[in-house]
Amino acid sequence: MKTEILFQDSSFFSDNIHVGVIKNRRRIMSAFLVFSDAISITLSIFSAIIIWGQVRANLNLEVHLLIVPAVVIFFTLNNRLMMLYPGVGIGPVEELKRLTKSTSVLFFEIIVLSIFLRRTTEFSLAVMIISWISILISVPISRKLFRRLALKLGFWGIPVAIIGKGKKAMLIQQRLSRNPLNGLWPVICIGGQIKDVLQKVKENDLLFSQLTILIIVIDQGNFDSIHHLRIQKEFQFKQTILILDKAKIGPVWFTPINVVGHFGFEVANNLLNPSQQFNKRVLEIGLIILSLPLLLITLIFISIAIRLDSPGPIFFKHKRVGIHGKDIWIWKFRTMHQNADNLLMQYLENKPTLQKEWDENFKLKLDPRVTSFGKLLRTTSLDEMPQIWNVIKGEMSLIGPRPIVRDEIPLYGEYFILYKQVIPGITGLWQISGRNDLPYQERVLLDVYYIQNWSIWMDIHILFHTLLAVIQRRGAY
């Protein structure tokens, strides 16, 4: 296989790039997140003091303000121990998990410290609880905003080199380029055999001296070349990331395990575990009960608006594929005119481009069947709200693979066996990853990834980002 440079980022190779900034980029990125966390914590505690101060007039303001620096310091130290600065490569779900643990440990430390200093009577438990909840919500949001700010200013992203088989290496480069907030900035991609890449390293010594992370795309089980690369004196990368060439987007959940001195992986499909399914069910029903008053008000308002917008029923039911491949009827608010099928046939007639769009996605960006108010419901995803009833009945989950019609089963191919083992959901990875803007095969792989990598933390992450996707109306039509 010929060794060649497949991609180079011109901005990295320009004369304007500052070597000092590149070498200290990890510290600069960490500084942005430390500042972000400090602001979030300070505002959260001030908000808690103001809120509880309205309830309790004799709140000792001075004592509570004194804990702000301590909270910031302890939180920063906890996050550093959990590798959250700059947190590159850990993924948003794992970051949420670590932040939650760090915050909870933080307030335990404060309570222990207050007991040690004999100041428990001066601290308000309510302020602590409000601060804790506020920090849990505000810190992830603030981190996302500060990452975007750092990216805009040109300080986010650690330069990385990618080597391996040309097609797969380029795919990794393209995905990293499309998702710059992940913190890995692909600046060069070299295709070819790993052993041969050493010559390219020698030829580009000035370039590679500025890089600390190397991503290697390898064949499954072919680790000899990695060993060869590691023992070469020219190899100076501090961090090496291996990606298996034939691995799909949905690798099962791996846990490293030591077996009499041999390195192995424990494999588990969490979502297929009955006890985990029970935990998921309890979480979802609890969320529905807590949000019931708001749900009822919204349902009544939308029902009235649909009646006023166009003639026809308020609700619409459609047959979809449920768990074990059985048919279920899912409920939605009606967003179409009553003669929808005839309108679609007339619209697609003699329009091969639109017919192709329909055949590939079972959706149209400009659908003539949709009513005026229906467009609003679809772009905000509020048309899915009646499926709460399906969740209560146990036919659906709040979060899960997207429910499909039988005509879509062939598009899932071998993955349908996995798909039908779990309950479909109202929202999921597809909805927060671009929705209808994604190719269909990408949607399938996202469903597979969710099934094989499920955790409570992933569900919390999806719920949070579903709200953001609804507000931004991203990829919905």
ABEGO torsion letter per residue (X at the ends): XBBBBABBBAAAABAABBAAAAAAAAAAAAAAAAAAAAAAAAAAAAAAAAAAAAABAABBAAAAAAAAAAAAAAAAAAAAAAGAOAGBGAEAAAAAAAAAAAAAAAAAAAAAAAAAAGAAAABBAAAAAAAAAAAAAAAAAAAAAAAAAAAAAGABEBBBBBBEBAAAAAAAAAAAAABAAAGBBBABBBBEBAAAAAAAAAAAAAAAAABABBBBBBBBGBAAAAAAAAABAABABABBBBBBAABBABBBBBBBBBBGGBBBBBBBBAAABAAAAAAAAAAAAAAAAAAAAAAAAAAAAAAAAAAAABBEBABBBBBBBBBGGBBBBBBBBBABBAAAAAAAAAAABGBAAAAAAAAAAGBBABBAABBAAAAAAAAAGAAAAAAAAAAAAGABBABEBBBBBAAAAAAAEAAAAAAAABBBBABBAAAAAGEAABBAAAAAAAAAAAAAABBAAAAAAAAAAAAAAAAAGBGBX
